[in-house]
């Protein structure tokens, strides 16, 4: 069962409500947030968490000072579980759950975000991921897009408006970051 690592909600356990959910491990989240803390101040940031599952990445960001997070997934059980996780953390005023296909949401919003987490199912076809990344790129402010993928997947095809800056491996997980050019 994943937990919030640090900050206001540190130590709170998060429920995994859907069998389709593959939560980001505590170890990977700890490494991602250590790297983020070295680069940016999360205070006041707006966060977008795509394919949110348990919401661990976005909730960790809010716990560490982000102003708000929008969580997007079309899995109804995951969305209901996330709502419970938001309540467990007491983050209701700073969290919004959108139950919708990620690509549909990205096509319909004009909001901009300081930090975007994208943790799609490991089996997502490369062309579908490339389409999602192209839709995310114009919504990213001056911050980072953090992408989690299976270690065995092909190199990420970033849209021309994003520049890759970090690629790390943690066991079976690969985490890549990009920023606007």
Secondary structure, 3 states (H helix, E strand, C coil): CCECCCCCCCCCECCCCCCCCCCCCHHHHHHHHHHHHHHCCCCCCEEEEECCCCCHHHHHHHHCCCCEEEEEECCHHHHHHHHHHHHHHCCHHHEEEEECCHHHHHHHCCCCEEEEEECCCCCCCHHHHHHHHHHHHCCEEEEEEEEEEECCCCCCCCCCCEEEEEEEEECCEEEEEEEEC
